[in-house]
């Protein structure tokens, strides 16, 4: 009987990989590898947006000058 979990196959594979990590250094190295992977994917996605014309210097400037922080009301 197959056990039902809330994790998909990729997540289960990753958990099995994590079971082999024995040191903090190995964990840090894997963390850097995963971070580098997602940074590369983000860069590839941005490159596609630039090449397709969906992103531009003007859009970049607009986003960079947008105030995105949540305003908080402080009690006086």
C-alpha distances in whole Angstrom, upper triangle without the diagonal:
4,6,9,13,16,17,17,17,20,20,17,19,22,21,20,24,25,24,26,29,31,35,36,38,34,33,36,36,33,34,37,35,33,36,38,35,35,39,40,37,39,43,42,41,44,46,44,46,49,49,49,51,49,50,53,56,57,53,53,56,55,51,53,56,53,53,49,49,49,52,52,55,56,58,61
4,6,9,13,13,13,13,17,16,14,16,19,18,17,21,22,21,24,26,29,32,33,35,32,30,33,33,30,31,34,32,29,32,34,32,32,35,36,34,36,39,38,37,40,42,41,42,46,46,45,48,45,46,50,52,53,49,49,52,51,48,49,52,50,49,46,46,45,49,49,52,53,55,58
4,6,10,11,12,12,16,15,12,15,17,16,16,19,20,19,22,25,27,30,31,33,30,28,31,31,28,29,32,30,28,31,33,31,30,34,35,33,34,38,37,36,39,41,40,41,45,45,45,47,44,45,49,51,52,48,47,50,49,46,47,50,47,47,43,43,43,46,46,48,50,51,55
4,7,9,10,11,15,13,12,15,17,16,17,20,20,20,23,25,28,30,31,33,30,28,31,31,28,28,31,30,27,29,32,29,28,32,33,31,32,36,35,34,37,39,38,39,42,43,42,44,41,42,46,48,49,45,44,47,46,43,45,47,44,44,40,40,39,43,43,45,47,49,52
4,5,8,10,13,11,9,13,14,13,14,18,18,18,21,23,25,28,28,30,27,25,27,28,24,24,28,27,24,26,29,26,25,29,30,28,29,33,32,31,34,37,36,36,40,41,40,42,39,40,43,45,46,42,41,44,43,40,41,44,41,41,37,37,36,39,40,42,44,45,49
4,7,10,12,9,10,13,14,13,15,18,18,18,22,23,26,27,27,29,27,24,26,27,23,23,26,25,22,24,26,24,23,26,28,25,27,30,30,29,31,34,33,33,37,38,37,39,36,36,40,42,42,39,38,41,40,36,38,40,38,37,33,33,33,36,36,39,40,42,46
4,7,8,6,6,10,10,10,12,14,15,16,19,20,23,25,25,26,24,21,23,24,20,20,23,22,19,21,23,21,20,24,25,23,24,27,27,26,29,31,31,31,35,36,35,37,34,35,38,40,41,37,37,39,39,35,37,39,37,37,33,33,33,36,37,40,41,43,47
4,6,5,6,9,10,11,13,14,16,17,20,21,24,26,26,27,24,22,24,24,20,20,23,21,18,20,23,20,19,23,23,21,23,26,25,24,28,29,28,29,33,33,33,35,33,33,37,39,40,36,36,39,38,35,36,39,37,37,33,34,34,38,38,42,43,46,49
4,5,5,6,9,10,11,12,14,16,18,19,23,25,25,26,23,21,23,23,19,20,22,20,17,20,22,19,19,23,23,21,23,26,25,25,28,30,29,30,33,34,33,36,34,34,38,40,41,38,37,40,40,36,38,41,39,39,36,36,37,41,41,45,46,49,52
4,5,5,6,9,10,11,12,15,16,17,21,23,23,23,20,18,20,20,16,16,19,16,14,17,18,15,15,19,19,17,20,23,22,22,25,26,26,27,30,31,31,33,31,32,35,37,38,35,34,37,37,34,35,38,36,37,33,34,35,38,40,43,44,47,50
4,5,5,6,9,10,11,13,15,16,19,21,21,22,19,17,19,19,15,15,18,16,13,16,18,16,16,19,20,18,20,24,23,23,26,28,27,29,32,32,32,35,32,32,36,37,39,35,34,37,37,33,34,37,36,35,32,32,33,36,37,40,42,44,48
4,5,5,6,9,10,11,13,15,18,21,21,22,19,17,20,20,16,17,20,18,16,19,21,19,19,23,23,22,24,27,26,26,29,31,31,32,35,36,36,38,36,36,39,41,42,39,38,41,41,37,38,41,39,39,36,36,36,40,40,43,45,47,50
4,5,5,6,9,10,12,14,17,19,20,21,17,16,19,18,14,16,18,16,14,18,19,17,18,21,22,20,23,26,25,25,28,30,30,31,34,35,35,37,35,35,39,40,42,39,37,41,41,37,38,41,40,40,37,37,38,41,42,45,47,49,52
4,5,5,6,9,10,11,15,17,17,18,14,13,15,15,11,12,15,13,11,14,16,14,15,19,19,18,21,23,23,24,27,28,28,30,32,33,34,36,34,34,37,38,40,37,35,38,38,35,35,38,37,37,34,34,35,38,39,43,44,46,49
4,5,5,6,9,10,14,16,16,18,14,12,16,16,12,13,17,16,14,17,19,17,18,21,22,22,24,26,27,27,30,31,32,33,36,37,37,39,37,37,39,41,42,39,37,40,40,37,37,40,39,38,35,35,35,39,39,42,43,46,49
4,5,5,7,10,13,16,17,18,15,13,17,17,13,15,18,17,15,19,21,19,20,23,24,24,26,28,28,29,32,33,33,35,38,38,39,41,39,39,42,43,45,42,40,43,43,40,40,43,42,42,38,38,39,43,43,46,47,49,53
4,5,6,7,11,13,15,15,11,11,14,13,10,12,15,13,13,16,18,16,18,21,21,21,24,26,26,27,30,31,32,33,36,36,37,40,38,37,40,41,43,40,38,41,42,38,38,42,41,40,37,37,38,42,42,46,47,49,52
4,5,5,9,11,12,13,10,8,12,12,9,11,14,13,12,15,17,17,18,21,22,22,24,26,27,28,30,32,32,34,36,37,38,40,38,37,40,41,43,40,38,41,41,37,37,40,39,39,36,35,36,40,40,43,44,46,49
4,6,8,11,13,14,11,11,14,15,12,14,17,17,16,19,21,20,22,25,26,26,28,30,31,31,34,35,36,38,40,41,42,44,42,41,44,45,47,44,42,44,45,41,41,44,43,42,39,39,39,43,43,46,46,48,52
4,6,9,12,13,9,10,13,13,11,14,17,16,16,19,21,20,22,25,25,26,28,30,30,32,34,35,36,38,40,41,42,44,43,42,44,45,47,44,42,45,45,42,42,45,44,44,41,40,41,45,45,48,48,51,54
4,6,8,9,6,6,10,10,9,11,14,14,14,17,19,19,21,23,24,25,27,29,29,31,33,34,35,37,39,40,41,43,41,40,43,43,45,43,40,43,43,40,39,43,42,41,38,38,39,42,42,46,46,48,51
4,7,9,7,8,11,12,12,14,16,17,17,20,21,22,24,26,27,28,30,32,33,34,36,37,39,40,42,43,45,46,45,43,45,46,48,45,43,45,46,42,42,45,44,43,41,40,41,44,44,47,47,49,52
4,5,5,6,9,10,11,12,14,16,17,18,20,21,23,24,26,27,29,30,32,33,35,36,38,40,41,42,44,46,44,42,44,44,46,44,41,43,44,41,40,43,42,41,39,38,39,42,42,45,45,47,50
4,5,5,6,9,10,10,12,14,15,16,18,20,21,22,24,26,27,28,30,32,33,34,36,37,39,40,42,43,42,40,41,41,43,41,38,40,41,38,36,39,39,38,35,34,36,39,39,42,41,44,46
4,5,5,6,9,10,11,12,14,15,16,18,20,21,22,24,26,27,28,30,31,33,35,36,37,39,41,42,41,39,40,40,42,40,37,39,40,37,36,39,39,38,36,35,37,40,40,43,43,46,48
4,5,5,6,8,10,11,12,14,15,17,19,20,21,23,24,26,27,29,30,31,33,35,36,37,39,41,39,38,40,40,42,40,37,39,40,37,36,39,39,39,36,36,37,40,41,44,44,47,49
4,5,5,6,9,10,11,12,14,15,17,18,20,21,23,24,26,27,29,30,32,33,35,36,38,39,37,36,38,38,40,38,35,37,38,34,34,37,36,36,33,32,34,37,37,41,41,43,46
4,5,5,6,9,10,10,12,14,15,16,18,20,21,22,24,26,27,28,30,32,33,34,36,37,36,34,35,35,38,35,32,35,36,32,31,34,34,33,31,30,32,35,36,39,39,42,45
4,5,5,6,9,10,11,12,14,15,16,19,20,21,23,24,26,27,29,30,31,33,35,36,35,33,35,35,37,35,32,35,36,33,32,35,35,35,33,32,34,38,38,42,42,45,48
4,5,5,6,8,10,11,13,14,15,17,18,20,21,23,24,26,27,29,30,32,33,35,33,32,34,34,37,34,32,34,35,32,31,35,34,34,32,32,33,37,38,41,42,45,47
4,5,5,6,9,10,11,12,14,15,17,18,20,21,23,24,26,27,29,30,32,33,31,30,32,32,34,32,29,31,32,29,28,31,31,31,28,28,30,33,34,37,38,41,44
4,5,5,6,9,10,10,12,14,15,16,18,20,21,22,24,26,27,28,30,31,30,28,30,30,32,30,27,30,31,28,27,30,30,30,28,28,30,34,35,38,39,42,44
4,5,5,6,9,10,11,12,14,15,16,18,20,21,23,25,26,27,29,30,29,28,30,30,33,30,28,30,32,28,28,32,31,32,30,30,32,36,37,41,41,45,47
4,5,5,6,9,10,11,12,14,15,17,19,20,21,23,25,26,27,29,27,26,28,29,31,29,26,29,30,27,27,30,29,30,27,28,30,33,35,38,39,42,45
4,5,5,6,9,10,11,12,14,15,17,18,20,21,23,24,26,27,25,24,26,26,28,26,23,26,27,23,23,27,26,27,24,25,27,30,32,35,36,40,42
4,6,5,6,9,10,10,12,14,15,16,18,20,21,22,24,26,25,23,25,25,28,25,23,26,27,24,23,27,27,28,26,27,29,33,34,38,39,42,45
4,6,5,6,9,10,11,12,14,15,17,19,20,21,23,25,23,22,24,25,28,25,23,26,27,24,24,28,28,29,27,28,30,34,35,39,40,44,47
4,5,5,6,9,10,10,12,14,15,17,18,20,21,23,21,20,22,23,25,23,21,24,24,21,21,25,25,25,23,24,26,30,32,36,37,41,43
4,5,5,6,9,10,11,12,14,15,17,18,20,21,20,18,20,20,23,21,18,21,22,19,19,23,23,24,22,23,26,29,31,35,37,40,43
4,5,5,6,9,10,10,12,14,15,16,18,20,19,18,20,21,23,21,19,22,24,21,21,25,25,26,25,26,29,32,35,39,40,44,46
4,5,5,6,9,10,11,12,14,15,17,19,17,16,19,20,23,20,19,22,23,20,21,25,24,26,24,26,28,32,34,38,40,43,46
4,5,5,6,9,10,11,12,14,15,17,15,14,16,17,20,17,15,19,19,16,17,21,20,22,20,22,25,28,31,34,36,40,43
4,5,5,6,9,10,11,12,14,15,14,13,15,16,18,16,14,18,19,17,17,21,21,23,22,24,27,30,33,37,38,42,44
4,5,5,6,9,10,10,12,14,14,13,15,17,20,18,16,20,21,19,20,23,24,26,24,27,29,33,36,39,41,45,47
4,5,5,6,9,10,11,12,11,11,14,16,18,15,14,18,19,17,18,22,21,24,22,25,27,30,33,37,39,43,45
4,5,5,6,9,10,11,9,8,10,12,14,12,11,15,16,14,15,18,19,21,20,23,26,29,32,35,38,41,44
4,5,5,6,9,10,10,9,11,13,15,14,13,16,18,16,18,21,22,24,23,26,29,32,35,39,41,45,47
4,5,5,6,9,8,9,11,14,16,15,14,18,19,18,19,23,23,26,25,28,30,33,36,40,42,46,48
4,6,5,6,5,5,8,12,13,11,11,15,16,14,17,20,20,23,22,25,27,30,34,37,40,43,46
4,6,5,6,5,6,9,11,10,10,14,15,14,16,19,20,23,23,26,29,32,35,38,41,44,47
4,6,8,8,9,12,15,14,14,17,18,18,20,23,23,27,26,30,32,35,39,42,44,48,50
4,6,8,10,13,15,13,15,18,18,18,20,23,23,26,26,29,32,35,38,41,44,48,50
4,5,7,10,11,10,12,15,15,16,18,20,21,24,24,28,30,33,36,39,42,46,48
4,7,11,11,9,11,14,14,14,16,18,18,22,21,25,27,30,33,36,39,43,45
4,7,8,6,7,11,11,11,13,15,16,19,19,23,25,28,31,34,37,41,43
4,5,5,6,9,10,11,12,14,15,19,20,23,26,28,32,35,38,41,43
4,5,5,6,9,10,10,12,14,18,19,22,26,28,31,34,36,40,42
4,5,5,6,9,10,11,12,16,18,21,24,26,29,32,35,38,40
4,5,5,6,9,10,11,14,15,19,21,24,27,30,33,36,38
4,5,5,6,9,10,14,14,18,21,23,27,30,32,36,37
4,6,5,6,9,12,14,17,20,22,25,28,31,34,36
4,5,5,6,10,12,15,18,20,23,26,29,32,34
4,5,5,9,9,13,16,18,21,25,27,31,32
4,6,8,10,12,16,18,21,24,26,30,32
4,6,9,12,15,16,20,22,25,28,30
4,6,9,12,13,17,20,22,26,28
4,6,9,10,13,16,19,22,24
4,7,9,12,16,18,22,24
4,6,9,13,15,19,21
4,6,10,12,16,19
4,7,10,13,15
4,6,10,12
4,7,9
4,6
4
